[in-house]
Amino acid sequence: MAASDKNRSYWRKNLQYLAILLGIWFVTSYLFSIVFVEQLDKIQIGGLRLGFFFAQQGSIWIFVMLIFIYAWLMNRLDKEYQQKHDDVEDSE
């Protein structure tokens, strides 16, 4: 595979990961915390209403988890495409 094709494939996969993870973040931070809060408040976990939990802490916790998931996915993607900082030096 040519270097430019490999780079395009790498960035396409990276953007797919970003779109999925940002979609999850949007659903949990906006939809669960604002739009569906009344429906989620009917569900209680540990004495807390679920809508309240997402509005106060849940979306933040999920965002932090998504950061770690993104780092893990990118490490895996880097190994798959063997991306290294040495590639930049080789092209100069």
Residue pairs with C-beta under 8 A, 6 or more apart in sequence:
1 9
3 91
6 81
9 81
10 77
10 81
10 83
13 77
14 74
14 77
17 70
17 73
17 74
17 77
18 70
21 66
21 69
21 70
24 62
24 66
25 59
25 62
25 63
25 66
28 54
28 58
28 59
28 62
28 63
29 59
29 62
29 63
32 40
32 51
32 54
32 58
32 59
33 51
33 54
33 55
33 58
33 59
34 55
36 51
37 51
37 52
37 54
37 55
38 51
39 51
40 49
40 50
40 51
40 54
41 49
41 50
41 51
41 52
42 49
43 49
43 50
44 50
45 53
50 58
77 83
78 84
